[in-house]
């Protein structure tokens, strides 16, 4: 799990290296063609078009490689890190935290409820019809992590509990993630 600052640095370095690699290959093609390329400076010629095509293809391929190698969202990579996804804390849906005795009444109003006993969370209801899912079985994520990094977690789990230290901030479910709810966070 990465924080937004880590994602920004990775995107800046990745996009910059893709540009540098594409420029280097275009320069090598320019030298190989006898420095004859004039793509748009005074007129067009075949050598200039070849240099331009090499740059575009190399830059596109490098961006695809960097995106997959660093697991970066496309908008973050293409903006050189200026645009990052929201944090899990901002995208978490609020969930009521109730004592074990109040679970039946609160389940009528809410689909998912965090159950606590003596002020300490012990589990969550609503995932399974017949039982409370133990607190130890749940995936817990800090609130300052990037929400797009939940993809691998939510591929195997129904939800992730968002916490700040020992305080529960909310949950992010598979449905919320797949529906793109995290992208419209205010």
Buried (B, 14 or more C-beta within 10 A) or exposed (E): EBBBEBBBEBBBBBBEEBBEBBEEBBEEBBEEBEEEBBBEEEEEBEBBBBBBEBBEEBBEBBBEBBBEEBEBBEBBBBBBBEBBBBBBBBBBBEBEBBEBEEBEEBBEEBEBBBBBEEEEBBBBBBBEEEEBBEBEEBBEBBBBBBBBBBEEBBEEBBBBBBBEEEEBBBBBBBEBBEEEBBEEEE
